[in-house]
């Protein structure tokens, strides 16, 4: 079968590239083993699909910790505004929430996927439920692919297979194998935007506790490398949630006990203001025991752990707590400690850090510098962003770039 453009992978990048390439009159085939596009989109943004971030290109770049300069051209060609216009034009009303995160008004990722499906169908893009086994490269030019059923020839081939995270959605790392077969370098693959395993057993004691409006800081030894206000969650293995996922992308080389976390449970109060609050609360509970006097200050699941870490006996009466003990307790609440043991398995990561080396890809076209007519888009490239819609914007911008040049 002949086609103008073959796209390997029907995720966010592959689908977006398919729509735009076909709109320019190309005959496009997408190979997606799932047979259905956008399977990973279903789980993004907790099933709500955070499609992009409503911010400037400069702000986009500031939220890309890995190889941001490579994306300047792609973001210039296809901005967050372009992504929002695409989906609204395709019939999905959008809204902007805290942190400039953009979601469908319906809060349903299925609406984003349905819009892409409609646009692909309207553009007559063919989706074939087969796995690509290898590329066809002749005289330094990629001119097709081989699948289980045979050969498919084309003028251009786009690898948009995603990373290795969430393999149940089809991200099995095939793109890295295909890239290597074409002579490309694939940098070390590690999880990013992933929950963290902690040494402290008290995380399990607080399993299910969600903290809002706290500040999480990540330290490499004594050096603070991340700090942000937001939400997080305690689990049976450690911590998760938006703040933790963002912090994880700052861990360059995971080593047990090298990294630590501190949670400011009362970021709206200075140490002095918190001490004044404690004095007031203690004054109102002067004859109560310490362990029973904190219900207005802390969530129920956190109280026994905080009492244990404070060194103050839970059965001690408030009027027996010394000033020094009260001040130390306030310091604990401003820097609640955790030590990082490791990442959860890469399969649980939202995205994969690492990928096809950006030095081997033309940033203006997404074409391989090693093999003509071979292109890359999305997570398979060695770029990644923080949570907040930045990774989907990378997928859409690089996809558009490739589509315009294939």
C-alpha positions as CSV (number, residue, x, y, z in Angstrom):
1,X,0.0,0.0,0.0
2,X,1.3,3.5,-0.8
3,X,0.9,6.6,1.2
4,X,2.4,10.1,1.3
5,X,2.9,10.0,5.1
6,X,3.1,7.1,7.5
7,X,2.8,7.9,11.2
8,X,3.9,5.3,13.8
9,X,1.8,5.8,16.9
10,X,-1.7,7.2,17.4
11,X,-1.3,9.1,20.6
12,X,-1.5,12.9,21.1
13,X,1.4,13.7,18.8
14,X,0.6,11.1,16.1
15,X,-3.1,12.1,15.9
16,X,-2.3,15.8,15.7
17,X,0.3,15.3,13.0
18,X,-2.1,13.1,11.1
19,X,-4.8,15.8,11.1
20,X,-2.6,18.6,9.9
21,X,-0.6,16.5,7.4
22,X,-3.9,15.3,5.8
23,X,-5.3,18.8,5.7
24,X,-2.5,19.7,3.3
25,X,-3.7,17.0,0.9
26,X,-1.4,14.2,1.9
27,X,-2.6,10.6,2.0
28,X,-1.9,9.6,5.6
29,X,-1.8,6.2,7.4
30,X,-1.4,5.9,11.2
31,X,-0.2,2.6,12.6
32,X,-1.6,2.2,16.1
33,X,-1.6,-1.3,17.6
34,X,-4.4,-0.4,20.0
35,X,-6.6,0.3,16.9
36,X,-7.9,3.4,18.8
37,X,-6.1,6.7,19.0
38,X,-5.3,8.6,22.2
39,X,-5.4,5.8,24.8
40,X,-3.0,7.6,27.1
41,X,-5.0,10.9,26.8
42,X,-7.8,9.1,28.7
43,X,-5.7,9.2,31.9
44,X,-4.1,12.6,31.6
45,X,-5.2,15.3,34.1
46,X,-6.9,12.6,36.2
47,X,-9.1,11.7,33.3
48,X,-9.9,15.4,32.6
49,X,-7.2,15.9,30.0
50,X,-5.0,19.0,30.7
51,X,-4.6,19.8,27.0
52,X,-2.2,22.7,27.4
53,X,-1.2,25.7,29.6
54,X,-2.6,29.1,28.7
55,X,0.7,31.0,28.9
56,X,3.3,32.7,26.7
57,X,6.0,30.9,24.8
58,X,8.6,32.3,27.3
59,X,6.6,30.8,30.2
60,X,6.4,27.5,28.3
61,X,10.2,27.4,27.9
62,X,10.6,28.0,31.7
63,X,8.5,24.9,32.4
64,X,10.7,22.6,30.2
65,X,13.6,21.4,32.4
66,X,15.1,19.2,29.7
67,X,16.4,20.7,26.4
68,X,14.1,23.7,26.3
69,X,16.0,25.6,23.6
70,X,15.3,22.8,21.1
71,X,11.6,23.6,21.4
72,X,11.8,27.4,20.6
73,X,10.9,26.9,17.0
74,X,8.2,24.4,17.5
75,X,6.4,26.6,20.1
76,X,6.7,29.6,17.7
77,X,5.1,27.6,14.9
78,X,2.3,26.1,17.1
79,X,1.6,27.9,20.3
80,X,-0.7,27.2,23.2
81,X,-3.3,29.6,21.6
82,X,-3.1,27.5,18.4
83,X,-3.8,24.3,20.4
84,X,-6.8,25.9,22.1
85,X,-8.2,27.3,18.9
86,X,-7.8,23.8,17.3
87,X,-9.9,22.1,19.9
88,X,-12.5,24.8,20.2
89,X,-12.9,24.9,16.4
90,X,-13.2,21.1,16.6
91,X,-16.2,21.5,19.0
92,X,-14.6,21.2,22.4
93,X,-15.2,24.3,24.7
94,X,-12.2,24.9,26.9
95,X,-11.6,26.6,30.3
96,X,-8.5,27.8,32.1
97,X,-8.1,26.9,35.7
98,X,-5.5,27.5,38.5
99,X,-1.9,27.6,37.2
100,X,-3.2,28.4,33.7
101,X,-4.1,24.8,33.2
102,X,-6.5,24.3,30.3
103,X,-9.2,21.6,30.4
104,X,-12.4,20.8,28.4
105,X,-15.4,22.5,30.0
106,X,-16.9,19.0,30.3
107,X,-13.9,17.8,32.3
108,X,-13.9,14.7,30.1
109,X,-10.7,13.5,28.3
110,X,-13.1,11.5,26.0
111,X,-14.2,14.8,24.4
112,X,-10.6,15.6,23.4
113,X,-10.1,12.2,21.9
114,X,-13.5,12.3,20.1
115,X,-12.5,15.6,18.5
116,X,-9.2,14.2,17.2
117,X,-11.1,11.1,15.9
118,X,-13.6,13.4,14.1
119,X,-10.9,15.5,12.5
120,X,-8.9,12.4,11.4
121,X,-12.0,10.9,9.9
122,X,-12.9,14.2,8.1
123,X,-9.4,14.3,6.7
124,X,-9.7,10.7,5.5
125,X,-6.7,9.5,7.6
126,X,-6.5,5.7,7.7
127,X,-5.8,4.0,11.0
128,X,-4.3,0.5,10.8
129,X,-4.2,-1.6,14.0
130,X,-0.8,-3.1,13.4
131,X,2.6,-2.8,15.1
132,X,5.5,-1.5,13.0
133,X,8.4,-4.0,13.2
134,X,11.0,-2.0,11.2
135,X,11.7,1.0,9.0
136,X,12.5,0.8,5.3
137,X,15.6,2.9,4.7
138,X,17.2,3.0,1.2
139,X,20.2,5.2,0.3
140,X,19.9,7.2,3.5
141,X,16.1,7.9,2.9
142,X,13.3,6.5,5.0
143,X,10.7,5.4,2.5
144,X,8.3,3.2,4.4
145,X,7.8,0.6,7.2
146,X,7.4,-3.2,7.6
147,X,4.6,-4.6,9.8
148,X,3.5,-8.2,10.5
149,X,1.4,-8.1,7.4
150,X,3.9,-6.6,4.9
151,X,5.5,-3.5,3.6
152,X,4.0,0.0,3.3
153,X,5.7,2.6,1.2
154,X,5.6,6.4,1.7
155,X,7.4,9.7,1.1
156,X,7.9,10.4,4.8
157,X,7.7,8.5,8.1
158,X,7.0,10.0,11.5
159,X,7.9,8.2,14.8
160,X,5.4,9.4,17.4
161,X,5.3,6.3,19.7
162,X,5.5,8.0,23.1
163,X,7.9,6.8,25.8
164,X,8.0,3.8,28.1
165,X,5.6,4.9,30.8
166,X,2.1,3.4,31.1
167,X,2.8,0.5,28.7
168,X,-0.8,-0.7,29.0
169,X,-1.7,2.4,26.8
170,X,0.7,1.2,24.1
171,X,3.9,3.1,25.2
172,X,6.2,0.2,25.1
173,X,9.4,1.8,23.9
174,X,9.1,0.7,20.3
175,X,10.1,4.2,19.0
176,X,13.5,4.0,20.7
177,X,14.2,0.7,19.0
178,X,13.2,2.1,15.6
179,X,15.3,5.2,16.1
180,X,18.3,3.2,17.1
181,X,17.9,1.0,14.0
182,X,18.2,4.3,11.9
183,X,21.5,5.1,13.7
184,X,20.0,7.5,16.3
185,X,21.3,7.9,19.8
186,X,18.8,7.3,22.6
187,X,19.7,9.0,25.8
188,X,19.3,7.2,29.2
189,X,15.6,6.6,29.8
190,X,14.3,7.4,33.3
191,X,10.9,8.1,34.8
192,X,9.8,11.7,35.1
193,X,6.7,13.1,36.7
194,X,6.5,10.0,39.0
195,X,5.5,9.3,42.6
196,X,8.4,9.0,45.1
197,X,9.2,6.2,47.5
198,X,10.2,7.4,50.9
199,X,12.0,5.7,53.8
200,X,9.6,6.9,56.5
201,X,7.1,4.3,57.6
202,X,4.7,7.1,58.7
203,X,3.8,7.7,55.1
204,X,1.8,4.5,55.2
205,X,0.2,5.6,58.4
206,X,-1.2,8.7,56.5
207,X,-2.1,6.8,53.3
208,X,-4.8,8.6,51.4
209,X,-4.3,11.9,53.2
210,X,-4.3,14.8,50.6
211,X,-2.7,18.0,51.6
212,X,-3.7,21.3,49.8
213,X,-2.0,24.7,49.9
214,X,1.3,23.3,51.2
215,X,4.8,24.1,50.0
216,X,6.9,21.2,49.0
217,X,10.7,21.7,48.8
218,X,13.2,19.2,47.3
219,X,16.8,19.1,48.5
220,X,19.9,17.6,46.9
221,X,22.0,17.3,50.0
222,X,21.7,20.8,51.6
223,X,20.9,22.5,48.3
224,X,17.2,23.3,47.6
225,X,16.5,22.5,43.9
226,X,12.7,22.8,43.9
227,X,10.0,24.5,45.9
228,X,6.3,25.1,45.0
229,X,2.9,25.6,46.5
230,X,0.2,23.2,45.7
231,X,-1.3,19.7,46.5
232,X,0.2,16.4,47.4
233,X,-0.8,13.0,48.6
234,X,0.5,10.4,51.1
235,X,0.5,6.8,49.9
236,X,1.5,3.3,51.2
237,X,5.0,3.7,49.6
238,X,5.6,7.4,50.1
239,X,4.2,10.5,48.3
240,X,2.4,11.4,45.1
241,X,0.3,14.2,43.7
242,X,1.0,17.2,41.5
243,X,3.7,18.8,43.7
244,X,5.6,15.5,44.0
245,X,5.4,14.7,40.3
246,X,6.8,18.2,39.5
247,X,9.6,17.7,42.1
248,X,10.5,14.3,40.7
249,X,11.5,15.9,37.3
250,X,14.3,17.8,39.1
251,X,16.0,14.5,40.3
252,X,18.8,14.0,37.8
253,X,20.5,11.0,39.3
254,X,18.4,9.0,41.8
255,X,20.5,7.7,44.7
256,X,18.9,6.4,47.9
257,X,19.0,9.0,50.7
258,X,20.6,11.7,48.5
259,X,17.4,13.6,48.1
260,X,15.1,14.8,50.8
261,X,11.7,16.6,51.0
262,X,10.4,19.2,53.4
263,X,6.7,20.1,53.6
264,X,5.7,23.5,54.9
265,X,2.3,22.7,56.3
266,X,1.5,26.3,57.0
267,X,3.1,28.3,54.2
268,X,0.8,31.3,54.8
269,X,2.3,31.9,58.2
270,X,5.8,33.0,59.2
271,X,7.5,31.1,62.0
272,X,6.5,34.0,64.4
273,X,2.9,34.0,63.2
274,X,2.7,30.2,63.5
275,X,4.1,30.4,67.1
276,X,1.5,33.0,67.9
277,X,-1.2,30.7,66.5
278,X,0.2,27.8,68.6
279,X,0.2,29.9,71.8
280,X,-3.4,30.9,71.1
281,X,-4.5,27.3,70.4
282,X,-2.6,26.0,73.5
283,X,-4.2,28.7,75.6
284,X,-7.6,27.5,74.6
285,X,-6.7,23.9,75.5
286,X,-4.6,24.6,78.5
287,X,-5.8,21.6,80.5
288,X,-6.1,19.1,77.6
289,X,-3.4,16.6,76.6
290,X,-1.1,17.6,73.8
291,X,-2.3,14.9,71.4
292,X,-5.9,16.0,71.6
293,X,-5.2,19.7,71.2
294,X,-4.3,19.9,67.5
295,X,-7.6,19.2,65.7
296,X,-8.0,22.8,64.5
297,X,-4.4,22.9,63.3
298,X,-3.8,19.6,61.4
299,X,-5.7,16.9,59.6
300,X,-6.6,13.9,61.8
301,X,-4.3,11.4,60.1
302,X,-1.3,13.8,60.5
303,X,-1.7,14.5,64.2
304,X,-0.4,11.2,65.6
305,X,2.6,11.4,63.3
306,X,3.3,15.0,64.1
307,X,3.1,14.3,67.8
308,X,5.5,11.4,67.5
309,X,8.0,13.5,65.5
310,X,7.7,16.4,67.9
311,X,9.3,14.4,70.8
312,X,6.5,15.7,73.1
313,X,4.6,12.9,74.8
314,X,1.1,12.9,73.4
315,X,-0.3,12.4,77.0
316,X,1.5,15.4,78.3
317,X,-0.8,18.3,79.3
318,X,-0.5,21.5,77.3
319,X,0.4,23.5,80.4
320,X,3.5,21.3,80.7
321,X,4.8,22.0,77.2
322,X,7.8,24.3,77.4
323,X,8.4,27.3,75.1
324,X,11.4,25.5,73.5
325,X,9.2,22.4,72.7
326,X,6.5,24.6,71.3
327,X,9.0,26.5,69.0
328,X,10.5,23.2,67.9
329,X,7.0,21.9,67.1
330,X,6.4,25.0,65.0
331,X,9.6,24.3,63.1
332,X,8.5,20.8,62.4
333,X,5.2,22.1,60.9
334,X,7.2,24.5,58.7
335,X,9.6,21.7,57.5
336,X,8.0,18.3,57.8
337,X,10.7,15.8,56.8
338,X,10.9,13.0,54.3
339,X,13.8,11.2,52.7
340,X,13.6,9.9,49.2
341,X,14.4,6.2,48.7
342,X,13.7,6.0,45.0
343,X,11.2,6.4,42.1
344,X,8.2,4.2,41.6
345,X,8.6,1.9,38.5
346,X,9.0,3.7,35.2
347,X,5.7,2.1,34.1
348,X,4.0,4.4,36.6
349,X,5.6,7.6,35.3
350,X,3.4,10.1,33.5
351,X,6.3,10.6,31.0
352,X,9.7,9.2,30.2
353,X,12.7,11.4,30.6
354,X,15.3,10.8,27.9
355,X,14.8,9.7,24.3
356,X,16.1,10.4,20.8
357,X,19.0,12.9,21.1
358,X,17.9,16.4,20.1
359,X,21.3,17.0,18.5
360,X,20.3,14.6,15.8
361,X,16.9,16.2,15.0
362,X,16.4,19.5,13.1
363,X,14.4,21.7,15.6
364,X,12.7,23.7,12.9
365,X,11.3,20.6,11.0
366,X,11.6,17.6,13.4
367,X,13.4,15.8,10.6
368,X,16.2,13.4,11.4
369,X,19.7,14.8,10.6
370,X,20.9,11.3,9.9
371,X,18.1,9.8,7.7
372,X,16.1,11.9,5.2
373,X,12.3,11.8,5.4
374,X,12.4,10.4,8.9
375,X,10.7,12.6,11.5
376,X,10.1,12.6,15.3
377,X,7.4,14.1,17.5
378,X,6.3,14.0,21.1
379,X,7.6,12.0,24.1
380,X,10.0,9.8,22.0
381,X,12.3,12.9,21.8
382,X,14.6,13.8,24.7
383,X,12.4,16.7,26.0
384,X,10.0,16.8,28.8
385,X,8.1,19.4,30.9
386,X,6.5,19.8,34.3
387,X,2.9,19.0,35.1
388,X,0.3,21.5,34.0
389,X,-0.3,20.8,30.3
390,X,3.3,21.4,29.2
391,X,4.0,17.8,27.9
392,X,0.9,17.7,25.7
393,X,1.9,21.1,24.3
394,X,5.3,19.6,23.4
395,X,3.5,16.7,21.7
396,X,1.2,19.0,19.7
397,X,3.8,21.6,18.7
398,X,6.4,19.0,17.6
399,X,3.6,17.1,15.7
400,X,2.5,20.3,13.9
401,X,6.2,21.1,13.0
402,X,6.7,17.6,11.5
403,X,3.3,17.7,9.7
404,X,4.2,21.0,8.0
405,X,7.4,19.5,6.7
406,X,6.7,15.9,5.8
